[in-house]
Amino acid sequence: MTNQFPPKNVEIREARGRIPLWVISEKLEIRESTLGNLIRMDGLSSSRKNEILKAIEEVKQDIKNRLEHGKGERLGE
């Protein structure tokens, strides 16, 4: 059986990995639901897509910095 609803914005989904939407949405200063809707959209503009990908990379760097400086593995610490 084929998937009738293939995922959109696969590049964003793959870059995100297991990072919660709320963490990325805080970085973008938008609501979590807005980010979820944007990711599900067909025809997301390249500038908006790049903005989201940049935020994901910044979050990954923040996590890496926290781990390197011994500030715990949890995002809220």
mmCIF file of the N, C-alpha and C atoms, coordinates in Angstrom:
data_MODEL
# 
_entry.id   MODEL 
# 
loop_
_atom_site.group_PDB 
_atom_site.id 
_atom_site.type_symbol 
_atom_site.label_atom_id 
_atom_site.label_alt_id 
_atom_site.label_comp_id 
_atom_site.label_asym_id 
_atom_site.label_entity_id 
_atom_site.label_seq_id 
_atom_site.pdbx_PDB_ins_code 
_atom_site.Cartn_x 
_atom_site.Cartn_y 
_atom_site.Cartn_z 
_atom_site.occupancy 
_atom_site.B_iso_or_equiv 
_atom_site.pdbx_formal_charge 
_atom_site.auth_seq_id 
_atom_site.auth_comp_id 
_atom_site.auth_asym_id 
_atom_site.auth_atom_id 
_atom_site.pdbx_PDB_model_num 
ATOM 1   N N  . MET A 1 1  ? 0.846  -1.185 0.000  1.00 0.00 ? 1  MET A N  1 
ATOM 2   C CA . MET A 1 1  ? 0.000  0.000  0.000  1.00 0.00 ? 1  MET A CA 1 
ATOM 3   C C  . MET A 1 1  ? 0.890  1.246  0.000  1.00 0.00 ? 1  MET A C  1 
ATOM 4   N N  . THR A 1 2  ? 0.608  2.170  -0.873 1.00 0.00 ? 2  THR A N  1 
ATOM 5   C CA . THR A 1 2  ? 1.399  3.396  -0.944 1.00 0.00 ? 2  THR A CA 1 
ATOM 6   C C  . THR A 1 2  ? 0.832  4.443  -0.008 1.00 0.00 ? 2  THR A C  1 
ATOM 7   N N  . ASN A 1 3  ? 1.720  5.346  0.401  1.00 0.00 ? 3  ASN A N  1 
ATOM 8   C CA . ASN A 1 3  ? 1.298  6.426  1.288  1.00 0.00 ? 3  ASN A CA 1 
ATOM 9   C C  . ASN A 1 3  ? 0.575  7.480  0.470  1.00 0.00 ? 3  ASN A C  1 
ATOM 10  N N  . GLN A 1 4  ? -0.696 7.708  0.763  1.00 0.00 ? 4  GLN A N  1 
ATOM 11  C CA . GLN A 1 4  ? -1.490 8.689  0.037  1.00 0.00 ? 4  GLN A CA 1 
ATOM 12  C C  . GLN A 1 4  ? -1.136 10.115 0.433  1.00 0.00 ? 4  GLN A C  1 
ATOM 13  N N  . PHE A 1 5  ? -0.514 10.269 1.578  1.00 0.00 ? 5  PHE A N  1 
ATOM 14  C CA . PHE A 1 5  ? -0.174 11.590 2.079  1.00 0.00 ? 5  PHE A CA 1 
ATOM 15  C C  . PHE A 1 5  ? 1.322  11.657 2.382  1.00 0.00 ? 5  PHE A C  1 
ATOM 16  N N  . PRO A 1 6  ? 2.139  11.788 1.350  1.00 0.00 ? 6  PRO A N  1 
ATOM 17  C CA . PRO A 1 6  ? 3.584  11.838 1.606  1.00 0.00 ? 6  PRO A CA 1 
ATOM 18  C C  . PRO A 1 6  ? 3.946  13.081 2.414  1.00 0.00 ? 6  PRO A C  1 
ATOM 19  N N  . PRO A 1 7  ? 4.964  12.970 3.268  1.00 0.00 ? 7  PRO A N  1 
ATOM 20  C CA . PRO A 1 7  ? 5.344  14.116 4.100  1.00 0.00 ? 7  PRO A CA 1 
ATOM 21  C C  . PRO A 1 7  ? 5.872  15.272 3.247  1.00 0.00 ? 7  PRO A C  1 
ATOM 22  N N  . LYS A 1 8  ? 5.579  16.458 3.694  1.00 0.00 ? 8  LYS A N  1 
ATOM 23  C CA . LYS A 1 8  ? 6.060  17.666 3.022  1.00 0.00 ? 8  LYS A CA 1 
ATOM 24  C C  . LYS A 1 8  ? 7.273  18.194 3.789  1.00 0.00 ? 8  LYS A C  1 
ATOM 25  N N  . ASN A 1 9  ? 8.070  18.981 3.128  1.00 0.00 ? 9  ASN A N  1 
ATOM 26  C CA . ASN A 1 9  ? 9.240  19.611 3.753  1.00 0.00 ? 9  ASN A CA 1 
ATOM 27  C C  . ASN A 1 9  ? 10.122 18.594 4.476  1.00 0.00 ? 9  ASN A C  1 
ATOM 28  N N  . VAL A 1 10 ? 10.456 17.543 3.758  1.00 0.00 ? 10 VAL A N  1 
ATOM 29  C CA . VAL A 1 10 ? 11.252 16.450 4.311  1.00 0.00 ? 10 VAL A CA 1 
ATOM 30  C C  . VAL A 1 10 ? 12.603 16.960 4.808  1.00 0.00 ? 10 VAL A C  1 
ATOM 31  N N  . GLU A 1 11 ? 13.183 17.927 4.117  1.00 0.00 ? 11 GLU A N  1 
ATOM 32  C CA . GLU A 1 11 ? 14.480 18.474 4.529  1.00 0.00 ? 11 GLU A CA 1 
ATOM 33  C C  . GLU A 1 11 ? 14.409 19.051 5.942  1.00 0.00 ? 11 GLU A C  1 
ATOM 34  N N  . ILE A 1 12 ? 13.339 19.753 6.238  1.00 0.00 ? 12 ILE A N  1 
ATOM 35  C CA . ILE A 1 12 ? 13.151 20.324 7.578  1.00 0.00 ? 12 ILE A CA 1 
ATOM 36  C C  . ILE A 1 12 ? 12.945 19.211 8.590  1.00 0.00 ? 12 ILE A C  1 
ATOM 37  N N  . ARG A 1 13 ? 12.120 18.240 8.245  1.00 0.00 ? 13 ARG A N  1 
ATOM 38  C CA . ARG A 1 13 ? 11.834 17.132 9.163  1.00 0.00 ? 13 ARG A CA 1 
ATOM 39  C C  . ARG A 1 13 ? 13.103 16.347 9.494  1.00 0.00 ? 13 ARG A C  1 
ATOM 40  N N  . GLU A 1 14 ? 13.937 16.111 8.473  1.00 0.00 ? 14 GLU A N  1 
ATOM 41  C CA . GLU A 1 14 ? 15.176 15.373 8.706  1.00 0.00 ? 14 GLU A CA 1 
ATOM 42  C C  . GLU A 1 14 ? 16.156 16.198 9.535  1.00 0.00 ? 14 GLU A C  1 
ATOM 43  N N  . ALA A 1 15 ? 16.260 17.495 9.253  1.00 0.00 ? 15 ALA A N  1 
ATOM 44  C CA . ALA A 1 15 ? 17.170 18.359 10.015 1.00 0.00 ? 15 ALA A CA 1 
ATOM 45  C C  . ALA A 1 15 ? 16.722 18.458 11.466 1.00 0.00 ? 15 ALA A C  1 
ATOM 46  N N  . ARG A 1 16 ? 15.430 18.488 11.690 1.00 0.00 ? 16 ARG A N  1 
ATOM 47  C CA . ARG A 1 16 ? 14.876 18.621 13.039 1.00 0.00 ? 16 ARG A CA 1 
ATOM 48  C C  . ARG A 1 16 ? 15.213 17.420 13.901 1.00 0.00 ? 16 ARG A C  1 
ATOM 49  N N  . GLY A 1 17 ? 15.144 16.228 13.332 1.00 0.00 ? 17 GLY A N  1 
ATOM 50  C CA . GLY A 1 17 ? 15.399 15.027 14.128 1.00 0.00 ? 17 GLY A CA 1 
ATOM 51  C C  . GLY A 1 17 ? 14.399 14.910 15.258 1.00 0.00 ? 17 GLY A C  1 
ATOM 52  N N  . ARG A 1 18 ? 14.922 14.814 16.479 1.00 0.00 ? 18 ARG A N  1 
ATOM 53  C CA . ARG A 1 18 ? 14.064 14.650 17.657 1.00 0.00 ? 18 ARG A CA 1 
ATOM 54  C C  . ARG A 1 18 ? 13.899 15.942 18.444 1.00 0.00 ? 18 ARG A C  1 
ATOM 55  N N  . ILE A 1 19 ? 14.303 17.049 17.882 1.00 0.00 ? 19 ILE A N  1 
ATOM 56  C CA . ILE A 1 19 ? 14.146 18.331 18.583 1.00 0.00 ? 19 ILE A CA 1 
ATOM 57  C C  . ILE A 1 19 ? 12.663 18.681 18.626 1.00 0.00 ? 19 ILE A C  1 
ATOM 58  N N  . PRO A 1 20 ? 12.124 18.963 19.799 1.00 0.00 ? 20 PRO A N  1 
ATOM 59  C CA . PRO A 1 20 ? 10.701 19.316 19.902 1.00 0.00 ? 20 PRO A CA 1 
ATOM 60  C C  . PRO A 1 20 ? 10.387 20.607 19.141 1.00 0.00 ? 20 PRO A C  1 
ATOM 61  N N  . LEU A 1 21 ? 9.195  20.657 18.578 1.00 0.00 ? 21 LEU A N  1 
ATOM 62  C CA . LEU A 1 21 ? 8.775  21.855 17.846 1.00 0.00 ? 21 LEU A CA 1 
ATOM 63  C C  . LEU A 1 21 ? 8.807  23.099 18.722 1.00 0.00 ? 21 LEU A C  1 
ATOM 64  N N  . TRP A 1 22 ? 8.470  22.943 20.000 1.00 0.00 ? 22 TRP A N  1 
ATOM 65  C CA . TRP A 1 22 ? 8.400  24.124 20.866 1.00 0.00 ? 22 TRP A CA 1 
ATOM 66  C C  . TRP A 1 22 ? 9.764  24.789 21.010 1.00 0.00 ? 22 TRP A C  1 
ATOM 67  N N  . VAL A 1 23 ? 10.835 24.010 20.969 1.00 0.00 ? 23 VAL A N  1 
ATOM 68  C CA . VAL A 1 23 ? 12.173 24.573 21.116 1.00 0.00 ? 23 VAL A CA 1 
ATOM 69  C C  . VAL A 1 23 ? 12.519 25.413 19.886 1.00 0.00 ? 23 VAL A C  1 
ATOM 70  N N  . ILE A 1 24 ? 12.203 24.886 18.716 1.00 0.00 ? 24 ILE A N  1 
ATOM 71  C CA . ILE A 1 24 ? 12.474 25.604 17.465 1.00 0.00 ? 24 ILE A CA 1 
ATOM 72  C C  . ILE A 1 24 ? 11.581 26.832 17.359 1.00 0.00 ? 24 ILE A C  1 
ATOM 73  N N  . SER A 1 25 ? 10.328 26.680 17.759 1.00 0.00 ? 25 SER A N  1 
ATOM 74  C CA . SER A 1 25 ? 9.406  27.815 17.663 1.00 0.00 ? 25 SER A CA 1 
ATOM 75  C C  . SER A 1 25 ? 9.812  28.948 18.605 1.00 0.00 ? 25 SER A C  1 
ATOM 76  N N  . GLU A 1 26 ? 10.383 28.613 19.761 1.00 0.00 ? 26 GLU A N  1 
ATOM 77  C CA . GLU A 1 26 ? 10.887 29.669 20.645 1.00 0.00 ? 26 GLU A CA 1 
ATOM 78  C C  . GLU A 1 26 ? 12.020 30.434 19.988 1.00 0.00 ? 26 GLU A C  1 
ATOM 79  N N  . LYS A 1 27 ? 12.896 29.713 19.297 1.00 0.00 ? 27 LYS A N  1 
ATOM 80  C CA . LYS A 1 27 ? 14.021 30.347 18.598 1.00 0.00 ? 27 LYS A CA 1 
ATOM 81  C C  . LYS A 1 27 ? 13.495 31.284 17.500 1.00 0.00 ? 27 LYS A C  1 
ATOM 82  N N  . LEU A 1 28 ? 12.414 30.872 16.819 1.00 0.00 ? 28 LEU A N  1 
ATOM 83  C CA . LEU A 1 28 ? 11.829 31.677 15.745 1.00 0.00 ? 28 LEU A CA 1 
ATOM 84  C C  . LEU A 1 28 ? 10.881 32.760 16.264 1.00 0.00 ? 28 LEU A C  1 
ATOM 85  N N  . GLU A 1 29 ? 10.569 32.681 17.558 1.00 0.00 ? 29 GLU A N  1 
ATOM 86  C CA . GLU A 1 29 ? 9.624  33.593 18.195 1.00 0.00 ? 29 GLU A CA 1 
ATOM 87  C C  . GLU A 1 29 ? 8.246  33.542 17.536 1.00 0.00 ? 29 GLU A C  1 
ATOM 88  N N  . ILE A 1 30 ? 7.801  32.289 17.309 1.00 0.00 ? 30 ILE A N  1 
ATOM 89  C CA . ILE A 1 30 ? 6.451  32.049 16.804 1.00 0.00 ? 30 ILE A CA 1 
ATOM 90  C C  . ILE A 1 30 ? 5.823  30.959 17.656 1.00 0.00 ? 30 ILE A C  1 
ATOM 91  N N  . ARG A 1 31 ? 4.522  30.774 17.507 1.00 0.00 ? 31 ARG A N  1 
ATOM 92  C CA . ARG A 1 31 ? 3.833  29.731 18.261 1.00 0.00 ? 31 ARG A CA 1 
ATOM 93  C C  . ARG A 1 31 ? 4.179  28.352 17.705 1.00 0.00 ? 31 ARG A C  1 
ATOM 94  N N  . GLU A 1 32 ? 4.166  27.378 18.579 1.00 0.00 ? 32 GLU A N  1 
ATOM 95  C CA . GLU A 1 32 ? 4.448  26.002 18.183 1.00 0.00 ? 32 GLU A CA 1 
ATOM 96  C C  . GLU A 1 32 ? 3.470  25.535 17.105 1.00 0.00 ? 32 GLU A C  1 
ATOM 97  N N  . SER A 1 33 ? 2.204  25.884 17.246 1.00 0.00 ? 33 SER A N  1 
ATOM 98  C CA . SER A 1 33 ? 1.198  25.474 16.261 1.00 0.00 ? 33 SER A CA 1 
ATOM 99  C C  . SER A 1 33 ? 1.467  26.108 14.895 1.00 0.00 ? 33 SER A C  1 
ATOM 100 N N  . THR A 1 34 ? 1.962  27.343 14.900 1.00 0.00 ? 34 THR A N  1 
ATOM 101 C CA . THR A 1 34 ? 2.298  28.008 13.642 1.00 0.00 ? 34 THR A CA 1 
ATOM 102 C C  . THR A 1 34 ? 3.420  27.260 12.939 1.00 0.00 ? 34 THR A C  1 
ATOM 103 N N  . LEU A 1 35 ? 4.437  26.876 13.681 1.00 0.00 ? 35 LEU A N  1 
ATOM 104 C CA . LEU A 1 35 ? 5.549  26.139 13.097 1.00 0.00 ? 35 LEU A CA 1 
ATOM 105 C C  . LEU A 1 35 ? 5.070  24.803 12.543 1.00 0.00 ? 35 LEU A C  1 
ATOM 106 N N  . GLY A 1 36 ? 4.241  24.106 13.286 1.00 0.00 ? 36 GLY A N  1 
ATOM 107 C CA . GLY A 1 36 ? 3.698  22.832 12.807 1.00 0.00 ? 36 GLY A CA 1 
ATOM 108 C C  . GLY A 1 36 ? 2.928  22.999 11.514 1.00 0.00 ? 36 GLY A C  1 
ATOM 109 N N  . ASN A 1 37 ? 2.140  24.055 11.440 1.00 0.00 ? 37 ASN A N  1 
ATOM 110 C CA . ASN A 1 37 ? 1.384  24.335 10.215 1.00 0.00 ? 37 ASN A CA 1 
ATOM 111 C C  . ASN A 1 37 ? 2.312  24.660 9.056  1.00 0.00 ? 37 ASN A C  1 
ATOM 112 N N  . LEU A 1 38 ? 3.361  25.437 9.310  1.00 0.00 ? 38 LEU A N  1 
ATOM 113 C CA . LEU A 1 38 ? 4.309  25.784 8.253  1.00 0.00 ? 38 LEU A CA 1 
ATOM 114 C C  . LEU A 1 38 ? 4.990  24.536 7.694  1.00 0.00 ? 38 LEU A C  1 
ATOM 115 N N  . ILE A 1 39 ? 5.362  23.626 8.573  1.00 0.00 ? 39 ILE A N  1 
ATOM 116 C CA . ILE A 1 39 ? 6.047  22.409 8.142  1.00 0.00 ? 39 ILE A CA 1 
ATOM 117 C C  . ILE A 1 39 ? 5.113  21.526 7.314  1.00 0.00 ? 39 ILE A C  1 
ATOM 118 N N  . ARG A 1 40 ? 3.839  21.552 7.616  1.00 0.00 ? 40 ARG A N  1 
ATOM 119 C CA . ARG A 1 40 ? 2.872  20.739 6.863  1.00 0.00 ? 40 ARG A CA 1 
ATOM 120 C C  . ARG A 1 40 ? 2.473  21.379 5.541  1.00 0.00 ? 40 ARG A C  1 
ATOM 121 N N  . MET A 1 41 ? 2.820  22.653 5.346  1.00 0.00 ? 41 MET A N  1 
ATOM 122 C CA . MET A 1 41 ? 2.405  23.385 4.145  1.00 0.00 ? 41 MET A CA 1 
ATOM 123 C C  . MET A 1 41 ? 3.114  22.901 2.890  1.00 0.00 ? 41 MET A C  1 
ATOM 124 N N  . ASP A 1 42 ? 2.388  22.909 1.813  1.00 0.00 ? 42 ASP A N  1 
ATOM 125 C CA . ASP A 1 42 ? 2.971  22.698 0.497  1.00 0.00 ? 42 ASP A CA 1 
ATOM 126 C C  . ASP A 1 42 ? 3.357  24.071 -0.043 1.00 0.00 ? 42 ASP A C  1 
ATOM 127 N N  . GLY A 1 43 ? 4.489  24.183 -0.673 1.00 0.00 ? 43 GLY A N  1 
ATOM 128 C CA . GLY A 1 43 ? 4.877  25.454 -1.274 1.00 0.00 ? 43 GLY A CA 1 
ATOM 129 C C  . GLY A 1 43 ? 5.444  26.457 -0.289 1.00 0.00 ? 43 GLY A C  1 
ATOM 130 N N  . LEU A 1 44 ? 6.110  25.983 0.734  1.00 0.00 ? 44 LEU A N  1 
ATOM 131 C CA . LEU A 1 44 ? 6.769  26.866 1.700  1.00 0.00 ? 44 LEU A CA 1 
ATOM 132 C C  . LEU A 1 44 ? 7.853  27.657 0.967  1.00 0.00 ? 44 LEU A C  1 
ATOM 133 N N  . SER A 1 45 ? 7.881  28.956 1.144  1.00 0.00 ? 45 SER A N  1 
ATOM 134 C CA . SER A 1 45 ? 8.862  29.776 0.428  1.00 0.00 ? 45 SER A CA 1 
ATOM 135 C C  . SER A 1 45 ? 10.276 29.391 0.849  1.00 0.00 ? 45 SER A C  1 
ATOM 136 N N  . SER A 1 46 ? 11.207 29.564 -0.069 1.00 0.00 ? 46 SER A N  1 
ATOM 137 C CA . SER A 1 46 ? 12.594 29.177 0.230  1.00 0.00 ? 46 SER A CA 1 
ATOM 138 C C  . SER A 1 46 ? 13.173 30.030 1.353  1.00 0.00 ? 46 SER A C  1 
ATOM 139 N N  . SER A 1 47 ? 12.773 31.295 1.434  1.00 0.00 ? 47 SER A N  1 
ATOM 140 C CA . SER A 1 47 ? 13.297 32.142 2.513  1.00 0.00 ? 47 SER A CA 1 
ATOM 141 C C  . SER A 1 47 ? 12.778 31.676 3.875  1.00 0.00 ? 47 SER A C  1 
ATOM 142 N N  . ARG A 1 48 ? 11.517 31.292 3.936  1.00 0.00 ? 48 ARG A N  1 
ATOM 143 C CA . ARG A 1 48 ? 10.938 30.803 5.194  1.00 0.00 ? 48 ARG A CA 1 
ATOM 144 C C  . ARG A 1 48 ? 11.553 29.452 5.576  1.00 0.00 ? 48 ARG A C  1 
ATOM 145 N N  . LYS A 1 49 ? 11.746 28.601 4.554  1.00 0.00 ? 49 LYS A N  1 
ATOM 146 C CA . LYS A 1 49 ? 12.362 27.301 4.779  1.00 0.00 ? 49 LYS A CA 1 
ATOM 147 C C  . LYS A 1 49 ? 13.779 27.474 5.327  1.00 0.00 ? 49 LYS A C  1 
ATOM 148 N N  . ASN A 1 50 ? 14.536 28.385 4.727  1.00 0.00 ? 50 ASN A N  1 
ATOM 149 C CA . ASN A 1 50 ? 15.900 28.644 5.188  1.00 0.00 ? 50 ASN A CA 1 
ATOM 150 C C  . ASN A 1 50 ? 15.919 29.209 6.603  1.00 0.00 ? 50 ASN A C  1 
ATOM 151 N N  . GLU A 1 51 ? 14.935 30.039 6.921  1.00 0.00 ? 51 GLU A N  1 
ATOM 152 C CA . GLU A 1 51 ? 14.826 30.598 8.270  1.00 0.00 ? 51 GLU A CA 1 
ATOM 153 C C  . GLU A 1 51 ? 14.615 29.485 9.298  1.00 0.00 ? 51 GLU A C  1 
ATOM 154 N N  . ILE A 1 52 ? 13.760 28.525 8.969  1.00 0.00 ? 52 ILE A N  1 
ATOM 155 C CA . ILE A 1 52 ? 13.490 27.408 9.872  1.00 0.00 ? 52 ILE A CA 1 
ATOM 156 C C  . ILE A 1 52 ? 14.731 26.531 10.010 1.00 0.00 ? 52 ILE A C  1 
ATOM 157 N N  . LEU A 1 53 ? 15.384 26.232 8.886  1.00 0.00 ? 53 LEU A N  1 
ATOM 158 C CA . LEU A 1 53 ? 16.598 25.405 8.920  1.00 0.00 ? 53 LEU A CA 1 
ATOM 159 C C  . LEU A 1 53 ? 17.703 26.082 9.731  1.00 0.00 ? 53 LEU A C  1 
ATOM 160 N N  . LYS A 1 54 ? 17.820 27.398 9.602  1.00 0.00 ? 54 LYS A N  1 
ATOM 161 C CA . LYS A 1 54 ? 18.822 28.138 10.369 1.00 0.00 ? 54 LYS A CA 1 
ATOM 162 C C  . LYS A 1 54 ? 18.516 28.042 11.863 1.00 0.00 ? 54 LYS A C  1 
ATOM 163 N N  . ALA A 1 55 ? 17.251 28.170 12.231 1.00 0.00 ? 55 ALA A N  1 
ATOM 164 C CA . ALA A 1 55 ? 16.858 28.065 13.638 1.00 0.00 ? 55 ALA A CA 1 
ATOM 165 C C  . ALA A 1 55 ? 17.169 26.677 14.181 1.00 0.00 ? 55 ALA A C  1 
ATOM 166 N N  . ILE A 1 56 ? 16.946 25.643 13.375 1.00 0.00 ? 56 ILE A N  1 
ATOM 167 C CA . ILE A 1 56 ? 17.243 24.275 13.797 1.00 0.00 ? 56 ILE A CA 1 
ATOM 168 C C  . ILE A 1 56 ? 18.746 24.137 14.058 1.00 0.00 ? 56 ILE A C  1 
ATOM 169 N N  . GLU A 1 57 ? 19.560 24.674 13.162 1.00 0.00 ? 57 GLU A N  1 
ATOM 170 C CA . GLU A 1 57 ? 21.012 24.601 13.347 1.00 0.00 ? 57 GLU A CA 1 
ATOM 171 C C  . GLU A 1 57 ? 21.450 25.365 14.592 1.00 0.00 ? 57 GLU A C  1 
ATOM 172 N N  . GLU A 1 58 ? 20.817 26.499 14.863 1.00 0.00 ? 58 GLU A N  1 
ATOM 173 C CA . GLU A 1 58 ? 21.142 27.269 16.072 1.00 0.00 ? 58 GLU A CA 1 
ATOM 174 C C  . GLU A 1 58 ? 20.782 26.487 17.329 1.00 0.00 ? 58 GLU A C  1 
ATOM 175 N N  . VAL A 1 59 ? 19.643 25.807 17.309 1.00 0.00 ? 59 VAL A N  1 
ATOM 176 C CA . VAL A 1 59 ? 19.233 24.996 18.454 1.00 0.00 ? 59 VAL A CA 1 
ATOM 177 C C  . VAL A 1 59 ? 20.230 23.858 18.664 1.00 0.00 ? 59 VAL A C  1 
ATOM 178 N N  . LYS A 1 60 ? 20.628 23.212 17.575 1.00 0.00 ? 60 LYS A N  1 
ATOM 179 C CA . LYS A 1 60 ? 21.617 22.134 17.679 1.00 0.00 ? 60 LYS A CA 1 
ATOM 180 C C  . LYS A 1 60 ? 22.926 22.653 18.268 1.00 0.00 ? 60 LYS A C  1 
ATOM 181 N N  . GLN A 1 61 ? 23.340 23.837 17.854 1.00 0.00 ? 61 GLN A N  1 
ATOM 182 C CA . GLN A 1 61 ? 24.571 24.426 18.385 1.00 0.00 ? 61 GLN A CA 1 
ATOM 183 C C  . GLN A 1 61 ? 24.405 24.765 19.866 1.00 0.00 ? 61 GLN A C  1 
ATOM 184 N N  . ASP A 1 62 ? 23.237 25.289 20.242 1.00 0.00 ? 62 ASP A N  1 
ATOM 185 C CA . ASP A 1 62 ? 22.958 25.580 21.656 1.00 0.00 ? 62 ASP A CA 1 
ATOM 186 C C  . ASP A 1 62 ? 23.059 24.310 22.499 1.00 0.00 ? 62 ASP A C  1 
ATOM 187 N N  . ILE A 1 63 ? 22.489 23.214 21.998 1.00 0.00 ? 63 ILE A N  1 
ATOM 188 C CA . ILE A 1 63 ? 22.532 21.943 22.718 1.00 0.00 ? 63 ILE A CA 1 
ATOM 189 C C  . ILE A 1 63 ? 23.974 21.467 22.851 1.00 0.00 ? 63 ILE A C  1 
ATOM 190 N N  . LYS A 1 64 ? 24.720 21.550 21.764 1.00 0.00 ? 64 LYS A N  1 
ATOM 191 C CA . LYS A 1 64 ? 26.122 21.132 21.778 1.00 0.00 ? 64 LYS A CA 1 
ATOM 192 C C  . LYS A 1 64 ? 26.920 21.949 22.791 1.00 0.00 ? 64 LYS A C  1 
ATOM 193 N N  . ASN A 1 65 ? 26.711 23.263 22.804 1.00 0.00 ? 65 ASN A N  1 
ATOM 194 C CA . ASN A 1 65 ? 27.411 24.134 23.750 1.00 0.00 ? 65 ASN A CA 1 
ATOM 195 C C  . ASN A 1 65 ? 27.067 23.788 25.193 1.00 0.00 ? 65 ASN A C  1 
ATOM 196 N N  . ARG A 1 66 ? 25.793 23.504 25.453 1.00 0.00 ? 66 ARG A N  1 
ATOM 197 C CA . ARG A 1 66 ? 25.377 23.139 26.810 1.00 0.00 ? 66 ARG A CA 1 
ATOM 198 C C  . ARG A 1 66 ? 26.059 21.864 27.267 1.00 0.00 ? 66 ARG A C  1 
ATOM 199 N N  . LEU A 1 67 ? 26.122 20.891 26.362 1.00 0.00 ? 67 LEU A N  1 
ATOM 200 C CA . LEU A 1 67 ? 26.744 19.616 26.711 1.00 0.00 ? 67 LEU A CA 1 
ATOM 201 C C  . LEU A 1 67 ? 28.242 19.777 26.932 1.00 0.00 ? 67 LEU A C  1 
ATOM 202 N N  . GLU A 1 68 ? 28.893 20.599 26.113 1.00 0.00 ? 68 GLU A N  1 
ATOM 203 C CA . GLU A 1 68 ? 30.325 20.810 26.244 1.00 0.00 ? 68 GLU A CA 1 
ATOM 204 C C  . GLU A 1 68 ? 30.691 21.558 27.514 1.00 0.00 ? 68 GLU A C  1 
ATOM 205 N N  . HIS A 1 69 ? 29.812 22.421 27.959 1.00 0.00 ? 69 HIS A N  1 
ATOM 206 C CA . HIS A 1 69 ? 30.107 23.226 29.138 1.00 0.00 ? 69 HIS A CA 1 
ATOM 207 C C  . HIS A 1 69 ? 29.468 22.657 30.406 1.00 0.00 ? 69 HIS A C  1 
ATOM 208 N N  . GLY A 1 70 ? 28.994 21.426 30.334 1.00 0.00 ? 70 GLY A N  1 
ATOM 209 C CA . GLY A 1 70 ? 28.510 20.737 31.525 1.00 0.00 ? 70 GLY A CA 1 
ATOM 210 C C  . GLY A 1 70 ? 27.254 21.322 32.133 1.00 0.00 ? 70 GLY A C  1 
ATOM 211 N N  . LYS A 1 71 ? 26.385 21.900 31.310 1.00 0.00 ? 71 LYS A N  1 
ATOM 212 C CA . LYS A 1 71 ? 25.161 22.492 31.845 1.00 0.00 ? 71 LYS A CA 1 
ATOM 213 C C  . LYS A 1 71 ? 23.999 21.532 31.778 1.00 0.00 ? 71 LYS A C  1 
ATOM 214 N N  . GLY A 1 72 ? 24.270 20.248 31.673 1.00 0.00 ? 72 GLY A N  1 
ATOM 215 C CA . GLY A 1 72 ? 23.196 19.249 31.686 1.00 0.00 ? 72 GLY A CA 1 
ATOM 216 C C  . GLY A 1 72 ? 22.737 18.916 30.294 1.00 0.00 ? 72 GLY A C  1 
ATOM 217 N N  . GLU A 1 73 ? 22.038 17.790 30.230 1.00 0.00 ? 73 GLU A N  1 
ATOM 218 C CA . GLU A 1 73 ? 21.546 17.305 28.944 1.00 0.00 ? 73 GLU A CA 1 
ATOM 219 C C  . GLU A 1 73 ? 20.151 17.812 28.647 1.00 0.00 ? 73 GLU A C  1 
ATOM 220 N N  . ARG A 1 74 ? 19.460 18.297 29.639 1.00 0.00 ? 74 ARG A N  1 
ATOM 221 C CA . ARG A 1 74 ? 18.092 18.746 29.425 1.00 0.00 ? 74 ARG A CA 1 
ATOM 222 C C  . ARG A 1 74 ? 18.081 20.189 28.985 1.00 0.00 ? 74 ARG A C  1 
ATOM 223 N N  . LEU A 1 75 ? 17.162 20.506 28.087 1.00 0.00 ? 75 LEU A N  1 
ATOM 224 C CA . LEU A 1 75 ? 17.089 21.851 27.528 1.00 0.00 ? 75 LEU A CA 1 
ATOM 225 C C  . LEU A 1 75 ? 16.696 22.890 28.566 1.00 0.00 ? 75 LEU A C  1 
ATOM 226 N N  . GLY A 1 76 ? 15.911 22.505 29.547 1.00 0.00 ? 76 GLY A N  1 
ATOM 227 C CA . GLY A 1 76 ? 15.426 23.468 30.526 1.00 0.00 ? 76 GLY A CA 1 
ATOM 228 C C  . GLY A 1 76 ? 16.380 23.770 31.664 1.00 0.00 ? 76 GLY A C  1 
ATOM 229 N N  . GLU A 1 77 ? 17.541 23.139 31.684 1.00 0.00 ? 77 GLU A N  1 
ATOM 230 C CA . GLU A 1 77 ? 18.471 23.347 32.812 1.00 0.00 ? 77 GLU A CA 1 
ATOM 231 C C  . GLU A 1 77 ? 19.323 24.571 32.602 1.00 0.00 ? 77 GLU A C  1 
# 
